[in-house]
């Protein structure tokens, strides 16, 4: 996705293509809060933008209307993004190479990786550009990912002390223009050794209990929970440990957030690479039963202490968070009863508060107001609805 400069006022749209594991759906409280019950009616948002088939020139695929999604979204309905081609890989012709500054370089077939200890985790995967443009509202989903430990394989390879960066190279390829040079290239992202050795990082071969679909990285992808989607490299074919930082389009030229900051009374423009996901929440849907309404939604990106909802710019009300699911990297589900609801147009705004005291920023917060690119758009989200 190409970088696009935006005005200071960032679009505050809905962001969620909900995906949950079957285990989550077994929660009675969650079922009460999130699934429309007999006699309940889902009220559609009045600010749903028209579908944009040309969003990001075809880079983003399979975006769903929020109202059309169930709470368990099949893999076939999970959003997907590819900046280059969609490689079609035959498992028999594929292998993963671990190379560079390691004592024991190696090459592994998928059967080798599947034979290793298996780990599963729930992780809410969000595109760093989600909610940064009016037509991109559902670049997010939660799945149950399964694979083997990246850290364990790196330890067995024997990292040399001179290695500081781990580069993850995909099988998808394209061409980049760097000044007057056209450069054939593979998609690649990198992390420092410390981040790469995170205990929960997976070399992932399953998504929601099934082999990775081709569009989601078959036969193997990187899952780094807690990071934006761009870091979760698909169609993984090489892991290389290097002594220098990787600088390419996806590390230093694109996926860069540009902000104005004040330093000693001066305005400075600061560029930072997109990395870890940030605290965020969104209203998902409103349901009605008789004259009673209920607002439901989710919060993610950090350990969540509470979620607050403001209706028509009124006082913040504390939502009820489902206590039965507190997985480290998956969103928290919440609901708020809305008993007194007058007919007409209403605005629903939500904000999440983290366990560390961090608050999802308002549009006037310098983190949002001074931002000139659409990446990392975690400002408070307002949706509009018309009640009859």
C-alpha positions, 0 to 999 in steps of 0.5 A: 500500500503506498503512503498517502498524506492526509489532513490533520483530521483523521477519518474516524471510522469503524474498524472491525472484521470480527473473527473469534475462535470457536472456544470464544463463542462458547462464552455465555456472556459473550453470546449474550453481548455479541450475537443477535438473540431471538427477537433482537434486530441489528440496526445498520450504521447510517455512515457505512461508506460505499464499497470501494473495489479500487481501494489501494489499487487492489492491494487490499482484498476481501473487505466485508461490510461490518453488518454482513459479518458473523462473529466467527469469520471463516478464513475465506472471509478474512481480509488479506493484503499483498503488496506484490504478487500472490505466489502459488507454492507447491509444498513439495517444492518449498523449504524454509532457509535459516541463514546468515550470522548463525552457527548452524544454517539449515533448510527445513521442509514443512514436514520438519516444521510440523514435527516440532512442538506445536503452539497455538494462540489467539491474535487480533491481526490489524493492518497498520492503515486500518481506519486511516481512509474512509473506505478501509474500515475492516482491516482487522480480524482475530484468528487462532494461529498455530505453528512452532516457536520462532525463538526455539529455531533461532536458538538451535541455529545458534545466533552469533554475537555479531547479528543484530537484525533478523530479516524475514523474506517472503516468496512474493516479489515485485519491482521498486524504483529507487531514484533512477534504479529499478530494483527487482525485490522480494517482500521483506521485513525485519526485527531486532534480535530481541524482538525476534526472540519473543516467546510467543512468535510463531512460524505459523502453518494453520489458521483457525484449525485449517492449513493456511489459505494461499492468500494468507501465506501458505505454506508458512507465515510469520506471526508476531503477536502485538505487532501490526500486520505488515510485520507478519510476513507471509509466504515465508521462505528465508530467515536471515540474521544480519549485522546491519539494519534492513532498509527497504520500502517496507522498513524505511520508505513506506509504512512510516508515520510522519508527525509534527512534534513540538520541541523547545517551541519549534515544530519538527517533522518526525518519521517513525517506522510502523511497528507494534500495535497501539491501543484501540477500540471500536463500536461494532453494532447496535441491536434492538429488542423492543424499545431497548438498545445495546451497543457492542464492540471490542478493544485491542492493542494493549492490556485493557483496563476499561472501555468507555462510551459517549453517546451524542458527546455526552458523559463517558459511560463504562461498558461491561467487558466480557471477563471470560476471555482474557487472552493476551493478544486477542481483543476484549469484547464489551457491551453497553445497555442503551435503554433511553434512546430517542428517535433520530440520528445519534453519534457513538464514540468509544475509547479504550483505557489501558492497564498502564493508564494509556488512553485511546487518543481524541482527534485533538490529541497531538498524536492524532492532530499532528499526524500526516500519514494514515498509518497507526490511526488509533484515534477514538472512533465515532459511528453514526446510527439513525433510530426510528 
